[in-house]
Amino acid sequence: MRQIVLDTETTGIDPNDGHRIIEIGCVELVGRKLTGRHFHRYINPEREVEAGAIEVHGITNEMLADKPLFSAVAEEFLDFVRGAELVIHNAPFDVGFLDMELARLPGRQPKLAEICGVVDTLVMARQKHPGQRNSLDALCQRYYVDNSQRDLHGALLDAEILADVYLIMTGGQTNLALAGEDSNEGGEGGTKGIRRLPAERPALTVVRASEDELAAHLEQLQIIDKASGGNCLWRSTEASDGS
């Protein structure tokens, strides 16, 4: 399966208020392995970037002044993602912006869902970890993914980090080496490298029950065994184990 892990940065929150995409970052997975191919473009949004957005991603209006318009990179972007399954954290946000950008182009342009599958890792994380924080930073902490370079949001960096998180979250994949380390296809300004898991994870703390706790546990099992007519499975299991 070919998958594209995708992220965008924008001038603001809502495309319906005229906000535009200013950065697209994608990394490619084939058979759940990073190939080294990526697509990365900064885009002139033809409008001002909101101050609040700059605080998040650090991309200023001056930085975008000489960058191409979305219309100039749209065909290359569509060729890169076409037929793949997109992996996106909070997919409605990025897909909504991309569909709005495509709708501005002349002629009938496809919506992303018409040419790609879409997997939302935020929905996946909420199902796996209900009631917990499931931001990308929170998932990095939970799965020991190195996000130390993420002082500001950036589309390519976030796509790289999300690829690590997605592979671990969906199958315990920890060997994240690139299939082609020298490949830099579709890149703008290169890539600082895919994030790696730290070499050593913190040791798990083992807390053993005290004698009083073991005695209280046995007493509770005896109560359950009596109430169930001798059918306490926990007690029979412990007896068979010699405990």
C-alpha positions in Angstrom: 0.0 0.0 0.0 1.2 3.5 -0.8 0.5 6.1 1.8 1.3 9.8 2.0 1.6 11.4 5.5 0.5 15.0 5.0 0.5 18.3 6.9 -0.2 21.9 6.0 0.4 25.3 7.5 -2.0 28.2 6.8 -2.6 31.9 7.2 -5.4 31.3 9.7 -8.0 28.8 11.0 -10.9 28.8 8.6 -10.7 28.6 4.8 -14.3 30.0 4.6 -12.9 33.2 5.9 -10.5 33.5 3.0 -7.5 31.9 4.8 -5.0 30.1 2.5 -2.4 27.4 2.6 1.2 28.6 2.9 3.1 25.3 3.3 2.5 21.6 2.3 4.6 18.8 3.6 4.3 15.1 2.6 6.3 12.0 3.2 5.8 8.7 1.4 5.3 5.2 2.9 5.2 2.1 0.8 4.4 -1.2 2.6 4.6 0.7 5.9 8.2 1.8 5.2 9.5 5.3 4.6 10.8 5.5 1.1 12.7 8.9 1.4 10.4 10.5 -1.2 8.7 13.7 -0.1 6.9 16.7 -1.4 7.5 20.1 0.3 6.5 23.5 -0.9 6.1 27.0 0.6 3.2 28.9 -1.1 2.4 32.6 -1.6 -1.1 32.9 -0.2 -1.8 36.3 -1.8 -3.0 37.6 1.5 -1.5 38.5 4.9 -0.7 35.7 7.5 -2.4 36.4 10.8 -0.2 37.2 13.7 -1.6 34.3 15.7 -0.7 31.9 13.0 2.9 33.2 12.7 3.3 32.5 16.5 2.4 28.9 15.8 4.5 28.2 12.7 6.9 31.1 12.4 6.3 31.7 8.7 6.1 35.4 7.9 4.7 37.3 5.0 8.2 38.3 4.0 9.3 34.7 3.8 6.4 33.9 1.4 6.7 37.0 -0.9 8.8 35.2 -3.6 7.2 31.8 -3.3 5.0 30.3 -6.0 1.2 30.4 -6.0 -0.8 27.3 -5.2 -1.9 27.1 -8.9 1.8 26.7 -9.8 2.3 23.7 -7.6 -1.1 22.1 -7.7 -0.5 19.7 -10.6 2.8 18.5 -9.1 1.0 18.0 -5.7 -1.9 16.1 -7.2 0.5 13.8 -9.1 2.4 13.1 -5.9 -0.7 12.1 -3.8 -3.0 10.6 -6.5 -4.1 7.1 -5.7 -2.5 7.0 -2.3 -4.0 6.8 1.2 -3.5 10.1 3.0 -2.5 9.9 6.7 -3.4 13.2 8.4 -3.8 14.4 12.0 -7.1 16.2 12.2 -7.9 15.5 8.5 -10.9 17.8 8.1 -8.7 20.8 8.7 -6.0 20.0 6.0 -8.5 18.5 3.5 -10.8 21.4 3.9 -8.0 23.9 3.0 -6.7 21.8 0.2 -10.2 21.3 -1.3 -10.8 25.0 -1.1 -7.5 25.7 -2.9 -8.3 23.2 -5.6 -11.8 24.8 -6.0 -10.1 28.1 -6.8 -8.4 26.7 -9.9 -9.9 27.0 -13.3 -11.9 24.0 -14.6 -13.3 21.2 -12.7 -10.8 20.0 -10.1 -11.2 16.9 -8.0 -11.7 16.9 -4.3 -9.0 15.0 -2.5 -11.4 12.2 -1.4 -12.1 11.6 -5.1 -8.5 10.6 -5.8 -7.2 9.5 -2.4 -8.3 7.6 0.6 -8.0 9.6 3.9 -7.1 8.3 7.4 -7.5 10.6 10.3 -4.9 9.8 13.0 -6.7 12.1 15.5 -9.8 9.9 15.3 -7.7 6.8 15.6 -5.9 8.2 18.7 -9.2 9.1 20.3 -10.5 5.6 19.8 -7.3 4.1 21.3 -6.9 6.6 24.1 -10.3 7.9 25.0 -10.4 10.8 27.5 -6.7 11.5 27.0 -4.8 14.3 25.2 -4.3 13.2 21.6 -2.4 16.2 20.1 0.6 15.3 18.0 2.9 16.4 20.8 1.0 14.2 23.3 1.2 11.2 21.0 5.0 11.7 20.6 5.3 11.7 24.4 3.1 8.6 24.7 5.0 6.6 22.0 8.5 8.0 22.8 8.9 9.7 19.4 11.6 12.4 19.3 10.0 15.7 18.6 12.7 17.9 20.2 13.1 19.9 17.0 9.4 20.9 17.0 9.8 24.4 18.6 7.4 25.6 15.9 4.9 23.8 13.7 6.2 23.0 10.2 4.4 21.0 7.6 7.3 18.7 6.5 8.7 18.2 10.0 5.2 17.5 11.4 4.5 15.0 8.5 7.8 13.2 9.4 6.9 13.0 13.1 3.4 11.9 12.3 4.7 9.1 10.1 6.7 7.8 13.1 3.6 8.0 15.4 1.3 6.4 12.9 3.6 3.4 12.3 3.9 2.8 16.0 0.3 3.4 16.8 -1.0 1.0 14.1 1.5 -1.9 14.4 4.4 -1.4 16.7 6.7 -0.5 13.8 10.0 0.8 15.3 12.5 0.3 12.4 12.0 3.7 10.7 15.1 3.7 8.5 14.5 5.1 5.0 14.4 2.7 2.1 16.5 5.2 0.1 18.5 7.6 2.4 19.7 9.7 -0.5 16.4 10.3 -2.1 15.1 13.9 -2.0 12.4 13.8 -4.6 9.9 16.6 -4.5 11.8 18.4 -1.8 12.3 22.1 -1.3 15.3 23.0 0.8 15.9 19.4 1.7 14.9 17.6 4.9 16.7 17.4 8.2 15.9 13.7 8.4 13.1 11.5 9.7 12.6 11.6 13.4 14.0 8.5 15.3 12.9 6.8 18.5 15.4 7.5 21.3 18.0 4.7 21.6 16.8 3.9 25.2 13.3 4.2 26.6 12.8 4.8 30.3 12.7 1.6 32.3 9.3 0.6 33.6 8.8 0.9 37.3 7.8 -2.4 39.0 5.7 -2.0 42.1 5.2 -5.3 44.0 2.4 -5.9 46.5 3.2 -5.9 50.2 2.4 -8.8 52.5 -0.6 -6.9 53.9 -1.8 -6.2 50.3 -1.4 -9.9 49.4 -3.4 -10.9 52.4 -6.2 -8.5 51.7 -6.2 -9.7 48.1 -6.6 -13.3 49.2 -9.4 -12.4 51.7 -11.3 -10.6 48.9 -10.9 -13.7 46.6 -12.3 -15.9 49.4 -15.4 -13.7 49.7 -15.9 -13.8 45.9 -15.4 -17.5 45.9 -18.0 -18.0 48.6 -20.6 -15.7 47.0 -20.1 -17.5 43.6 -20.4 -21.0 45.0 -16.8 -21.9 44.5 -16.6 -20.4 41.0 -14.0 -17.7 41.5 -11.7 -18.0 38.5 -9.0 -15.8 39.9 -8.7 -18.0 43.0 -8.6 -21.2 41.0 -6.0 -19.7 38.6 -3.8 -18.6 41.5 -4.1 -22.1 43.1 -3.0 -23.8 39.9 0.0 -21.4 39.7 1.0 -22.4 43.3 0.3 -18.9 44.6 
